[in-house]
Amino acid sequence: MKENTTTKRATIETAVFGSETMLAPAPTDTIPRQPTTPEIAYQMVKDETFPQTQPRLNLATFVTTYMDEYATRLMNEAININYIDETEYPRIAVMSGRCINMLANLWNSPEKAQWKAGALAIGSSEACMLGGVAAWLRWKQKRKAQGKPTDKPNFVISSAFQVVWEKFAQLWQIEMRQVPLTTRHTTLDPEEALKMCDENTICVVPIEGVTWTGLNDDVEALDKALDAFNKKTGYDIPIHVDAASGGFILPFLKPEQKWDFRLKWVLSISTSGHKYGLVYPGLGWVIWRDKKYLPEEMAFSVNYLGANITQVGLNFSRPAAQVLGQYYNFIRLGFEGYKQIQQNSMEIARYCHEQIARMAPFENYSKEVVNPLFIFYMKPNYLKSAKWTLYDLQAQLQQSGWMVPAYTLPAQFEEYVVMRIVVRQGMSRDMVDMLLTDIRNAVAELEKLKYPTSTRLALDKHEPVKGKVFTHTHDCAHCSGKK
């Protein structure tokens, strides 16, 4: 027994990289039989993430990768608080209600109630789901009252939708009608959207801050067209705005632009607190125009730990730390603070957009930067003689720590390869200059290639798509059999 104790003590006091544990591979299939020291366990987990891109160099993500010291401290101190325990932590629920009020008023809510109609979500995906479910239930109630069938609901959205809407369609068995993008209409075309609407349409979903391109759908034009359409048909098809990014950009930088509750048919808006809400993941919000648009069936009451809790959400237990982070930001930054941060992100994005356009191989998708992100592609004439593609540039930049994604655009444009740069809080002008230097150096190295890369060879095996203006890839409609 004494020997075992001595052996254990020796093991515990061994330097981390002098321990036997560090000689063994990390566990993958079963929980290890014996415990190890916290220092060694920490180092093993830390080392597992070491080769990854550092979060602030990840220009692929919209998610917040920087918060100040006090915000980080506040959230770390609340890491052990479960939001749903309202009896034990009643002030968290109050803070959540205050955040909902602030967002509702930021989006020009007409509701007069002390506490506005809204809900906390894990992210904008859950918030989108809640907005969609509310629209579906309202439609279903009306159809039942009219004695009409409720088995064929649909909603209308552009083909540049985020994957949550595909999940929503599949999980609730609601048809998703996609308005295709074209070179003429790079955002949702209201007239084409209305052609897809009928008595079974639960809502139309414009997007403010399209994930694929960074552009905004014209909600005001859609609202005007929908108003005339509803009057003509007798329908009352509403709008749910997916403002995952734009919900925290437009109110601060373009307050005069009407996209929110100032518009008649906008009944709900969802956003992401962990994107341009500037909070670490995961946090989302959904706000309704008025409590009457939030179906009672969505509010679940349960006697939990001695309290009757009423909740709107797909999740039950959820972290409380993000609520504190959001409320802290609202207090710490105020309207002007948010405006300055979002403006700086926009200016840095515009600077980067301008510099990319000056590089011989590239062309920007859009002339204007309307959110702090943009996409660009290789010029067709340049691509003809190049021995590389944007996928090779992505790999080169990863060697310098940057994550700048190369990907194909959505339906109707899936043969086009682009790169996207997302600018967030934590990205400085100096960092962008470093990125631009690394892009120029990477292009110079790629230009030295004597032989085509594998991605370029894959490209050469395919016929060019007539009339297209972007990169043609192995994912093209011609080869996949799509028309």
Contacts in CASP RR format, 6 or more apart in sequence:
PFRMAT RR
TARGET T0000
AUTHOR 0000-0000-0000
METHOD contacts of the structure
MODEL  1
MKENTTTKRATIETAVFGSETMLAPAPTDTIPRQPTTPEIAYQMVKDETF
PQTQPRLNLATFVTTYMDEYATRLMNEAININYIDETEYPRIAVMSGRCI
NMLANLWNSPEKAQWKAGALAIGSSEACMLGGVAAWLRWKQKRKAQGKPT
DKPNFVISSAFQVVWEKFAQLWQIEMRQVPLTTRHTTLDPEEALKMCDEN
TICVVPIEGVTWTGLNDDVEALDKALDAFNKKTGYDIPIHVDAASGGFIL
PFLKPEQKWDFRLKWVLSISTSGHKYGLVYPGLGWVIWRDKKYLPEEMAF
SVNYLGANITQVGLNFSRPAAQVLGQYYNFIRLGFEGYKQIQQNSMEIAR
YCHEQIARMAPFENYSKEVVNPLFIFYMKPNYLKSAKWTLYDLQAQLQQS
GWMVPAYTLPAQFEEYVVMRIVVRQGMSRDMVDMLLTDIRNAVAELEKLK
YPTSTRLALDKHEPVKGKVFTHTHDCAHCSGKK
11 19 0 8 1.000
11 20 0 8 1.000
11 37 0 8 1.000
12 37 0 8 1.000
16 22 0 8 1.000
16 39 0 8 1.000
16 40 0 8 1.000
16 43 0 8 1.000
17 43 0 8 1.000
19 36 0 8 1.000
19 37 0 8 1.000
19 40 0 8 1.000
21 36 0 8 1.000
21 40 0 8 1.000
21 44 0 8 1.000
22 40 0 8 1.000
22 43 0 8 1.000
22 44 0 8 1.000
26 44 0 8 1.000
26 48 0 8 1.000
53 398 0 8 1.000
53 401 0 8 1.000
53 402 0 8 1.000
53 403 0 8 1.000
54 401 0 8 1.000
55 61 0 8 1.000
55 65 0 8 1.000
55 66 0 8 1.000
56 65 0 8 1.000
56 66 0 8 1.000
56 426 0 8 1.000
56 427 0 8 1.000
56 431 0 8 1.000
57 401 0 8 1.000
57 402 0 8 1.000
57 403 0 8 1.000
58 65 0 8 1.000
58 403 0 8 1.000
59 402 0 8 1.000
59 403 0 8 1.000
59 404 0 8 1.000
59 405 0 8 1.000
59 420 0 8 1.000
59 421 0 8 1.000
59 422 0 8 1.000
59 423 0 8 1.000
59 427 0 8 1.000
59 435 0 8 1.000
60 403 0 8 1.000
60 404 0 8 1.000
60 405 0 8 1.000
60 420 0 8 1.000
60 422 0 8 1.000
61 403 0 8 1.000
61 422 0 8 1.000
62 211 0 8 1.000
62 244 0 8 1.000
62 245 0 8 1.000
62 272 0 8 1.000
62 275 0 8 1.000
62 276 0 8 1.000
62 373 0 8 1.000
62 422 0 8 1.000
62 424 0 8 1.000
63 274 0 8 1.000
63 275 0 8 1.000
63 281 0 8 1.000
63 282 0 8 1.000
64 273 0 8 1.000
64 274 0 8 1.000
64 275 0 8 1.000
64 277 0 8 1.000
64 278 0 8 1.000
64 279 0 8 1.000
64 280 0 8 1.000
64 281 0 8 1.000
64 424 0 8 1.000
64 425 0 8 1.000
65 424 0 8 1.000
65 426 0 8 1.000
66 424 0 8 1.000
66 425 0 8 1.000
66 426 0 8 1.000
67 75 0 8 1.000
67 278 0 8 1.000
67 279 0 8 1.000
67 280 0 8 1.000
67 325 0 8 1.000
68 332 0 8 1.000
70 328 0 8 1.000
70 332 0 8 1.000
71 279 0 8 1.000
71 325 0 8 1.000
71 328 0 8 1.000
71 329 0 8 1.000
71 332 0 8 1.000
72 280 0 8 1.000
74 321 0 8 1.000
74 324 0 8 1.000
74 325 0 8 1.000
74 328 0 8 1.000
75 280 0 8 1.000
75 321 0 8 1.000
75 322 0 8 1.000
75 324 0 8 1.000
75 325 0 8 1.000
76 321 0 8 1.000
78 319 0 8 1.000
78 320 0 8 1.000
78 321 0 8 1.000
78 324 0 8 1.000
79 319 0 8 1.000
79 321 0 8 1.000
81 89 0 8 1.000
81 92 0 8 1.000
81 319 0 8 1.000
81 320 0 8 1.000
81 321 0 8 1.000
82 89 0 8 1.000
82 317 0 8 1.000
82 318 0 8 1.000
82 319 0 8 1.000
82 320 0 8 1.000
83 89 0 8 1.000
83 92 0 8 1.000
83 93 0 8 1.000
83 96 0 8 1.000
83 120 0 8 1.000
83 317 0 8 1.000
83 318 0 8 1.000
83 319 0 8 1.000
83 320 0 8 1.000
83 323 0 8 1.000
84 304 0 8 1.000
84 309 0 8 1.000
84 311 0 8 1.000
84 316 0 8 1.000
84 317 0 8 1.000
84 318 0 8 1.000
85 304 0 8 1.000
85 305 0 8 1.000
86 92 0 8 1.000
86 93 0 8 1.000
86 307 0 8 1.000
86 309 0 8 1.000
87 304 0 8 1.000
87 305 0 8 1.000
87 306 0 8 1.000
87 307 0 8 1.000
88 305 0 8 1.000
89 320 0 8 1.000
92 320 0 8 1.000
92 323 0 8 1.000
92 324 0 8 1.000
95 323 0 8 1.000
95 324 0 8 1.000
95 327 0 8 1.000
96 120 0 8 1.000
96 323 0 8 1.000
97 115 0 8 1.000
97 116 0 8 1.000
98 327 0 8 1.000
99 120 0 8 1.000
99 285 0 8 1.000
99 323 0 8 1.000
99 326 0 8 1.000
99 327 0 8 1.000
99 330 0 8 1.000
100 115 0 8 1.000
100 116 0 8 1.000
100 118 0 8 1.000
100 119 0 8 1.000
100 120 0 8 1.000
100 285 0 8 1.000
100 287 0 8 1.000
101 115 0 8 1.000
101 116 0 8 1.000
102 330 0 8 1.000
103 271 0 8 1.000
103 285 0 8 1.000
103 287 0 8 1.000
104 111 0 8 1.000
104 116 0 8 1.000
104 117 0 8 1.000
104 118 0 8 1.000
104 261 0 8 1.000
104 287 0 8 1.000
105 116 0 8 1.000
106 251 0 8 1.000
107 247 0 8 1.000
107 251 0 8 1.000
107 260 0 8 1.000
107 261 0 8 1.000
107 269 0 8 1.000
107 287 0 8 1.000
108 260 0 8 1.000
108 261 0 8 1.000
108 262 0 8 1.000
109 116 0 8 1.000
109 261 0 8 1.000
109 287 0 8 1.000
109 289 0 8 1.000
110 261 0 8 1.000
110 289 0 8 1.000
110 290 0 8 1.000
111 117 0 8 1.000
111 289 0 8 1.000
111 290 0 8 1.000
111 291 0 8 1.000
113 291 0 8 1.000
116 287 0 8 1.000
117 287 0 8 1.000
117 288 0 8 1.000
117 289 0 8 1.000
117 290 0 8 1.000
117 291 0 8 1.000
117 293 0 8 1.000
117 294 0 8 1.000
118 285 0 8 1.000
118 286 0 8 1.000
118 287 0 8 1.000
118 288 0 8 1.000
118 294 0 8 1.000
118 312 0 8 1.000
119 127 0 8 1.000
119 130 0 8 1.000
119 285 0 8 1.000
119 286 0 8 1.000
119 312 0 8 1.000
119 313 0 8 1.000
120 283 0 8 1.000
120 284 0 8 1.000
120 285 0 8 1.000
120 313 0 8 1.000
120 318 0 8 1.000
120 323 0 8 1.000
121 127 0 8 1.000
121 130 0 8 1.000
121 270 0 8 1.000
121 283 0 8 1.000
121 284 0 8 1.000
121 285 0 8 1.000
121 286 0 8 1.000
121 313 0 8 1.000
121 314 0 8 1.000
121 315 0 8 1.000
122 282 0 8 1.000
122 283 0 8 1.000
122 284 0 8 1.000
122 315 0 8 1.000
122 318 0 8 1.000
123 272 0 8 1.000
123 273 0 8 1.000
123 274 0 8 1.000
123 281 0 8 1.000
123 282 0 8 1.000
123 283 0 8 1.000
123 284 0 8 1.000
124 164 0 8 1.000
124 242 0 8 1.000
124 244 0 8 1.000
124 270 0 8 1.000
124 271 0 8 1.000
124 272 0 8 1.000
124 273 0 8 1.000
124 275 0 8 1.000
124 284 0 8 1.000
125 162 0 8 1.000
125 164 0 8 1.000
125 167 0 8 1.000
126 284 0 8 1.000
126 313 0 8 1.000
126 314 0 8 1.000
126 315 0 8 1.000
127 270 0 8 1.000
127 271 0 8 1.000
127 272 0 8 1.000
127 284 0 8 1.000
127 285 0 8 1.000
127 286 0 8 1.000
128 162 0 8 1.000
128 164 0 8 1.000
128 165 0 8 1.000
128 168 0 8 1.000
128 240 0 8 1.000
128 242 0 8 1.000
128 244 0 8 1.000
128 270 0 8 1.000
128 286 0 8 1.000
129 164 0 8 1.000
129 167 0 8 1.000
129 168 0 8 1.000
129 171 0 8 1.000
129 314 0 8 1.000
130 270 0 8 1.000
130 286 0 8 1.000
130 298 0 8 1.000
130 312 0 8 1.000
130 313 0 8 1.000
130 314 0 8 1.000
131 240 0 8 1.000
131 268 0 8 1.000
131 270 0 8 1.000
131 286 0 8 1.000
131 288 0 8 1.000
132 155 0 8 1.000
132 168 0 8 1.000
132 202 0 8 1.000
132 203 0 8 1.000
132 240 0 8 1.000
132 268 0 8 1.000
133 168 0 8 1.000
133 172 0 8 1.000
133 298 0 8 1.000
134 268 0 8 1.000
134 288 0 8 1.000
134 293 0 8 1.000
134 294 0 8 1.000
134 295 0 8 1.000
134 298 0 8 1.000
135 155 0 8 1.000
135 202 0 8 1.000
135 203 0 8 1.000
135 238 0 8 1.000
135 240 0 8 1.000
135 267 0 8 1.000
135 268 0 8 1.000
136 153 0 8 1.000
136 172 0 8 1.000
136 174 0 8 1.000
136 202 0 8 1.000
137 295 0 8 1.000
137 297 0 8 1.000
137 298 0 8 1.000
138 202 0 8 1.000
138 238 0 8 1.000
138 293 0 8 1.000
138 295 0 8 1.000
139 150 0 8 1.000
139 153 0 8 1.000
139 200 0 8 1.000
139 201 0 8 1.000
139 202 0 8 1.000
139 203 0 8 1.000
140 150 0 8 1.000
140 153 0 8 1.000
141 295 0 8 1.000
142 236 0 8 1.000
143 149 0 8 1.000
143 150 0 8 1.000
144 150 0 8 1.000
148 199 0 8 1.000
152 175 0 8 1.000
152 200 0 8 1.000
153 174 0 8 1.000
153 175 0 8 1.000
153 200 0 8 1.000
153 201 0 8 1.000
153 202 0 8 1.000
154 174 0 8 1.000
154 175 0 8 1.000
154 176 0 8 1.000
154 177 0 8 1.000
154 196 0 8 1.000
154 198 0 8 1.000
154 200 0 8 1.000
154 201 0 8 1.000
154 202 0 8 1.000
155 165 0 8 1.000
155 169 0 8 1.000
155 174 0 8 1.000
155 175 0 8 1.000
155 176 0 8 1.000
155 177 0 8 1.000
155 201 0 8 1.000
155 202 0 8 1.000
155 203 0 8 1.000
155 204 0 8 1.000
155 205 0 8 1.000
156 177 0 8 1.000
156 179 0 8 1.000
156 193 0 8 1.000
156 196 0 8 1.000
156 197 0 8 1.000
156 201 0 8 1.000
156 203 0 8 1.000
156 204 0 8 1.000
156 205 0 8 1.000
157 165 0 8 1.000
157 176 0 8 1.000
157 177 0 8 1.000
157 178 0 8 1.000
157 179 0 8 1.000
157 188 0 8 1.000
157 204 0 8 1.000
157 205 0 8 1.000
157 207 0 8 1.000
158 178 0 8 1.000
158 179 0 8 1.000
158 180 0 8 1.000
158 181 0 8 1.000
158 187 0 8 1.000
158 188 0 8 1.000
158 193 0 8 1.000
158 206 0 8 1.000
158 207 0 8 1.000
158 210 0 8 1.000
158 217 0 8 1.000
159 178 0 8 1.000
159 179 0 8 1.000
159 180 0 8 1.000
159 181 0 8 1.000
159 410 0 8 1.000
159 411 0 8 1.000
159 412 0 8 1.000
160 181 0 8 1.000
160 187 0 8 1.000
160 207 0 8 1.000
160 210 0 8 1.000
160 211 0 8 1.000
160 212 0 8 1.000
160 213 0 8 1.000
160 409 0 8 1.000
160 410 0 8 1.000
161 176 0 8 1.000
161 178 0 8 1.000
161 205 0 8 1.000
161 207 0 8 1.000
161 242 0 8 1.000
161 410 0 8 1.000
162 207 0 8 1.000
162 211 0 8 1.000
162 242 0 8 1.000
162 244 0 8 1.000
165 176 0 8 1.000
165 205 0 8 1.000
165 242 0 8 1.000
166 176 0 8 1.000
168 174 0 8 1.000
168 176 0 8 1.000
169 175 0 8 1.000
169 176 0 8 1.000
174 202 0 8 1.000
177 196 0 8 1.000
177 201 0 8 1.000
178 411 0 8 1.000
179 188 0 8 1.000
179 189 0 8 1.000
179 192 0 8 1.000
179 193 0 8 1.000
179 196 0 8 1.000
180 192 0 8 1.000
180 411 0 8 1.000
180 412 0 8 1.000
181 187 0 8 1.000
181 409 0 8 1.000
181 410 0 8 1.000
181 411 0 8 1.000
181 412 0 8 1.000
181 413 0 8 1.000
182 189 0 8 1.000
182 412 0 8 1.000
183 469 0 8 1.000
185 192 0 8 1.000
186 213 0 8 1.000
186 215 0 8 1.000
186 365 0 8 1.000
186 366 0 8 1.000
187 210 0 8 1.000
187 215 0 8 1.000
187 216 0 8 1.000
187 217 0 8 1.000
187 218 0 8 1.000
188 206 0 8 1.000
188 207 0 8 1.000
188 217 0 8 1.000
188 218 0 8 1.000
188 222 0 8 1.000
190 218 0 8 1.000
190 221 0 8 1.000
190 222 0 8 1.000
190 224 0 8 1.000
190 225 0 8 1.000
190 226 0 8 1.000
191 225 0 8 1.000
193 204 0 8 1.000
193 222 0 8 1.000
193 225 0 8 1.000
194 225 0 8 1.000
194 226 0 8 1.000
194 229 0 8 1.000
197 204 0 8 1.000
197 229 0 8 1.000
197 235 0 8 1.000
197 237 0 8 1.000
199 233 0 8 1.000
199 235 0 8 1.000
201 235 0 8 1.000
201 237 0 8 1.000
202 237 0 8 1.000
203 237 0 8 1.000
203 238 0 8 1.000
203 239 0 8 1.000
203 240 0 8 1.000
203 267 0 8 1.000
204 222 0 8 1.000
204 226 0 8 1.000
204 237 0 8 1.000
204 238 0 8 1.000
204 239 0 8 1.000
204 240 0 8 1.000
205 239 0 8 1.000
205 240 0 8 1.000
205 241 0 8 1.000
205 242 0 8 1.000
206 217 0 8 1.000
206 218 0 8 1.000
206 219 0 8 1.000
206 222 0 8 1.000
206 239 0 8 1.000
206 241 0 8 1.000
206 242 0 8 1.000
206 259 0 8 1.000
207 216 0 8 1.000
207 217 0 8 1.000
207 241 0 8 1.000
207 242 0 8 1.000
207 243 0 8 1.000
207 244 0 8 1.000
208 216 0 8 1.000
208 217 0 8 1.000
208 219 0 8 1.000
208 241 0 8 1.000
208 242 0 8 1.000
208 243 0 8 1.000
208 244 0 8 1.000
208 245 0 8 1.000
208 246 0 8 1.000
208 247 0 8 1.000
208 249 0 8 1.000
208 250 0 8 1.000
208 259 0 8 1.000
209 215 0 8 1.000
209 216 0 8 1.000
209 243 0 8 1.000
209 244 0 8 1.000
209 245 0 8 1.000
209 246 0 8 1.000
209 249 0 8 1.000
209 370 0 8 1.000
209 371 0 8 1.000
210 216 0 8 1.000
210 217 0 8 1.000
211 244 0 8 1.000
212 375 0 8 1.000
212 409 0 8 1.000
212 410 0 8 1.000
212 420 0 8 1.000
213 365 0 8 1.000
213 366 0 8 1.000
213 375 0 8 1.000
213 409 0 8 1.000
214 245 0 8 1.000
214 366 0 8 1.000
214 370 0 8 1.000
214 371 0 8 1.000
214 373 0 8 1.000
214 374 0 8 1.000
214 375 0 8 1.000
215 366 0 8 1.000
215 370 0 8 1.000
215 371 0 8 1.000
216 246 0 8 1.000
216 250 0 8 1.000
216 259 0 8 1.000
216 370 0 8 1.000
216 371 0 8 1.000
219 239 0 8 1.000
219 241 0 8 1.000
219 258 0 8 1.000
219 259 0 8 1.000
219 260 0 8 1.000
219 263 0 8 1.000
219 266 0 8 1.000
220 257 0 8 1.000
220 258 0 8 1.000
220 259 0 8 1.000
220 263 0 8 1.000
222 239 0 8 1.000
223 239 0 8 1.000
223 258 0 8 1.000
223 263 0 8 1.000
223 264 0 8 1.000
223 265 0 8 1.000
223 266 0 8 1.000
226 237 0 8 1.000
226 239 0 8 1.000
226 265 0 8 1.000
227 264 0 8 1.000
227 265 0 8 1.000
229 235 0 8 1.000
229 237 0 8 1.000
230 236 0 8 1.000
230 237 0 8 1.000
230 265 0 8 1.000
237 265 0 8 1.000
238 265 0 8 1.000
238 266 0 8 1.000
238 267 0 8 1.000
238 268 0 8 1.000
238 293 0 8 1.000
239 263 0 8 1.000
239 265 0 8 1.000
239 266 0 8 1.000
239 267 0 8 1.000
240 266 0 8 1.000
240 267 0 8 1.000
240 268 0 8 1.000
240 269 0 8 1.000
240 270 0 8 1.000
241 259 0 8 1.000
241 260 0 8 1.000
241 266 0 8 1.000
241 268 0 8 1.000
241 269 0 8 1.000
241 270 0 8 1.000
242 270 0 8 1.000
243 250 0 8 1.000
243 259 0 8 1.000
243 269 0 8 1.000
243 270 0 8 1.000
243 271 0 8 1.000
244 270 0 8 1.000
244 271 0 8 1.000
244 272 0 8 1.000
244 275 0 8 1.000
245 271 0 8 1.000
245 272 0 8 1.000
245 275 0 8 1.000
245 276 0 8 1.000
245 371 0 8 1.000
245 373 0 8 1.000
246 271 0 8 1.000
246 276 0 8 1.000
246 371 0 8 1.000
247 269 0 8 1.000
247 271 0 8 1.000
247 276 0 8 1.000
248 271 0 8 1.000
248 272 0 8 1.000
248 273 0 8 1.000
248 275 0 8 1.000
248 276 0 8 1.000
248 277 0 8 1.000
248 278 0 8 1.000
248 338 0 8 1.000
248 342 0 8 1.000
249 276 0 8 1.000
249 342 0 8 1.000
249 346 0 8 1.000
249 371 0 8 1.000
249 372 0 8 1.000
250 257 0 8 1.000
250 259 0 8 1.000
250 260 0 8 1.000
251 260 0 8 1.000
252 335 0 8 1.000
252 338 0 8 1.000
252 339 0 8 1.000
252 342 0 8 1.000
252 343 0 8 1.000
253 339 0 8 1.000
253 342 0 8 1.000
253 343 0 8 1.000
253 346 0 8 1.000
259 266 0 8 1.000
260 266 0 8 1.000
260 269 0 8 1.000
261 269 0 8 1.000
261 289 0 8 1.000
266 289 0 8 1.000
267 288 0 8 1.000
267 289 0 8 1.000
267 293 0 8 1.000
268 286 0 8 1.000
268 287 0 8 1.000
268 288 0 8 1.000
268 289 0 8 1.000
268 293 0 8 1.000
269 286 0 8 1.000
269 287 0 8 1.000
270 284 0 8 1.000
270 285 0 8 1.000
270 286 0 8 1.000
270 287 0 8 1.000
271 277 0 8 1.000
271 284 0 8 1.000
271 285 0 8 1.000
271 286 0 8 1.000
272 283 0 8 1.000
272 284 0 8 1.000
272 285 0 8 1.000
273 279 0 8 1.000
273 282 0 8 1.000
273 283 0 8 1.000
273 284 0 8 1.000
273 285 0 8 1.000
273 322 0 8 1.000
273 326 0 8 1.000
274 280 0 8 1.000
274 281 0 8 1.000
274 282 0 8 1.000
274 283 0 8 1.000
274 284 0 8 1.000
274 322 0 8 1.000
275 424 0 8 1.000
276 342 0 8 1.000
276 345 0 8 1.000
276 372 0 8 1.000
276 424 0 8 1.000
277 326 0 8 1.000
277 329 0 8 1.000
277 338 0 8 1.000
278 329 0 8 1.000
278 333 0 8 1.000
278 338 0 8 1.000
278 341 0 8 1.000
278 425 0 8 1.000
279 322 0 8 1.000
279 325 0 8 1.000
279 326 0 8 1.000
279 329 0 8 1.000
280 321 0 8 1.000
280 322 0 8 1.000
280 325 0 8 1.000
281 322 0 8 1.000
282 319 0 8 1.000
282 322 0 8 1.000
283 322 0 8 1.000
283 323 0 8 1.000
283 326 0 8 1.000
288 294 0 8 1.000
294 312 0 8 1.000
298 312 0 8 1.000
298 313 0 8 1.000
299 310 0 8 1.000
299 311 0 8 1.000
299 312 0 8 1.000
300 310 0 8 1.000
300 311 0 8 1.000
300 312 0 8 1.000
300 313 0 8 1.000
301 308 0 8 1.000
301 309 0 8 1.000
301 310 0 8 1.000
301 311 0 8 1.000
302 308 0 8 1.000
302 309 0 8 1.000
302 311 0 8 1.000
303 309 0 8 1.000
329 338 0 8 1.000
333 341 0 8 1.000
341 425 0 8 1.000
342 372 0 8 1.000
345 372 0 8 1.000
345 423 0 8 1.000
345 424 0 8 1.000
345 425 0 8 1.000
345 427 0 8 1.000
346 369 0 8 1.000
346 371 0 8 1.000
346 372 0 8 1.000
346 423 0 8 1.000
348 372 0 8 1.000
348 423 0 8 1.000
348 427 0 8 1.000
348 428 0 8 1.000
348 429 0 8 1.000
348 432 0 8 1.000
349 369 0 8 1.000
349 371 0 8 1.000
349 372 0 8 1.000
349 373 0 8 1.000
349 374 0 8 1.000
349 421 0 8 1.000
349 423 0 8 1.000
350 369 0 8 1.000
351 429 0 8 1.000
351 432 0 8 1.000
352 374 0 8 1.000
352 421 0 8 1.000
352 423 0 8 1.000
352 432 0 8 1.000
352 435 0 8 1.000
352 436 0 8 1.000
353 364 0 8 1.000
353 369 0 8 1.000
353 374 0 8 1.000
355 432 0 8 1.000
355 436 0 8 1.000
356 362 0 8 1.000
356 364 0 8 1.000
356 374 0 8 1.000
356 376 0 8 1.000
356 421 0 8 1.000
356 436 0 8 1.000
356 439 0 8 1.000
357 363 0 8 1.000
357 364 0 8 1.000
357 376 0 8 1.000
359 439 0 8 1.000
359 440 0 8 1.000
359 443 0 8 1.000
360 379 0 8 1.000
360 382 0 8 1.000
361 378 0 8 1.000
361 379 0 8 1.000
361 382 0 8 1.000
361 383 0 8 1.000
361 386 0 8 1.000
361 443 0 8 1.000
362 376 0 8 1.000
362 377 0 8 1.000
362 378 0 8 1.000
362 379 0 8 1.000
363 376 0 8 1.000
363 377 0 8 1.000
363 378 0 8 1.000
363 379 0 8 1.000
364 374 0 8 1.000
364 375 0 8 1.000
364 376 0 8 1.000
365 374 0 8 1.000
365 375 0 8 1.000
365 376 0 8 1.000
365 377 0 8 1.000
365 418 0 8 1.000
366 374 0 8 1.000
366 375 0 8 1.000
372 422 0 8 1.000
372 423 0 8 1.000
372 424 0 8 1.000
373 420 0 8 1.000
373 421 0 8 1.000
373 422 0 8 1.000
373 423 0 8 1.000
374 420 0 8 1.000
374 421 0 8 1.000
375 418 0 8 1.000
375 419 0 8 1.000
375 420 0 8 1.000
375 421 0 8 1.000
376 418 0 8 1.000
376 419 0 8 1.000
376 421 0 8 1.000
377 390 0 8 1.000
377 416 0 8 1.000
377 417 0 8 1.000
377 418 0 8 1.000
377 419 0 8 1.000
377 470 0 8 1.000
377 471 0 8 1.000
378 386 0 8 1.000
378 389 0 8 1.000
378 390 0 8 1.000
378 417 0 8 1.000
378 470 0 8 1.000
378 471 0 8 1.000
380 469 0 8 1.000
380 470 0 8 1.000
380 471 0 8 1.000
383 389 0 8 1.000
383 471 0 8 1.000
386 446 0 8 1.000
386 447 0 8 1.000
386 456 0 8 1.000
387 446 0 8 1.000
387 449 0 8 1.000
387 450 0 8 1.000
387 451 0 8 1.000
387 452 0 8 1.000
387 453 0 8 1.000
387 456 0 8 1.000
388 446 0 8 1.000
388 449 0 8 1.000
388 452 0 8 1.000
388 453 0 8 1.000
388 455 0 8 1.000
388 456 0 8 1.000
389 406 0 8 1.000
389 417 0 8 1.000
389 453 0 8 1.000
389 455 0 8 1.000
389 456 0 8 1.000
389 459 0 8 1.000
389 471 0 8 1.000
389 473 0 8 1.000
390 406 0 8 1.000
390 417 0 8 1.000
390 418 0 8 1.000
390 419 0 8 1.000
390 471 0 8 1.000
391 406 0 8 1.000
391 417 0 8 1.000
391 455 0 8 1.000
392 446 0 8 1.000
392 453 0 8 1.000
392 455 0 8 1.000
392 456 0 8 1.000
393 404 0 8 1.000
393 406 0 8 1.000
393 419 0 8 1.000
393 439 0 8 1.000
393 442 0 8 1.000
393 443 0 8 1.000
393 446 0 8 1.000
394 404 0 8 1.000
394 405 0 8 1.000
394 406 0 8 1.000
394 419 0 8 1.000
396 442 0 8 1.000
396 445 0 8 1.000
396 446 0 8 1.000
397 403 0 8 1.000
397 404 0 8 1.000
397 435 0 8 1.000
397 438 0 8 1.000
397 439 0 8 1.000
397 442 0 8 1.000
400 438 0 8 1.000
400 442 0 8 1.000
402 435 0 8 1.000
402 438 0 8 1.000
404 419 0 8 1.000
404 420 0 8 1.000
404 421 0 8 1.000
404 435 0 8 1.000
405 419 0 8 1.000
405 420 0 8 1.000
406 417 0 8 1.000
406 418 0 8 1.000
406 419 0 8 1.000
407 417 0 8 1.000
407 418 0 8 1.000
407 420 0 8 1.000
408 414 0 8 1.000
408 415 0 8 1.000
408 416 0 8 1.000
408 417 0 8 1.000
408 418 0 8 1.000
408 473 0 8 1.000
408 475 0 8 1.000
409 416 0 8 1.000
409 418 0 8 1.000
409 470 0 8 1.000
413 470 0 8 1.000
414 475 0 8 1.000
414 476 0 8 1.000
414 477 0 8 1.000
414 480 0 8 1.000
414 482 0 8 1.000
415 465 0 8 1.000
415 468 0 8 1.000
415 470 0 8 1.000
415 472 0 8 1.000
415 473 0 8 1.000
415 475 0 8 1.000
415 476 0 8 1.000
415 477 0 8 1.000
415 478 0 8 1.000
416 468 0 8 1.000
416 470 0 8 1.000
416 471 0 8 1.000
416 472 0 8 1.000
416 473 0 8 1.000
417 470 0 8 1.000
417 471 0 8 1.000
417 473 0 8 1.000
418 470 0 8 1.000
418 471 0 8 1.000
421 435 0 8 1.000
423 432 0 8 1.000
452 460 0 8 1.000
458 473 0 8 1.000
458 474 0 8 1.000
459 471 0 8 1.000
459 472 0 8 1.000
459 473 0 8 1.000
459 474 0 8 1.000
461 474 0 8 1.000
462 472 0 8 1.000
462 473 0 8 1.000
462 474 0 8 1.000
462 476 0 8 1.000
462 478 0 8 1.000
462 479 0 8 1.000
463 478 0 8 1.000
464 472 0 8 1.000
465 472 0 8 1.000
465 476 0 8 1.000
465 477 0 8 1.000
465 478 0 8 1.000
477 483 0 8 1.000
END
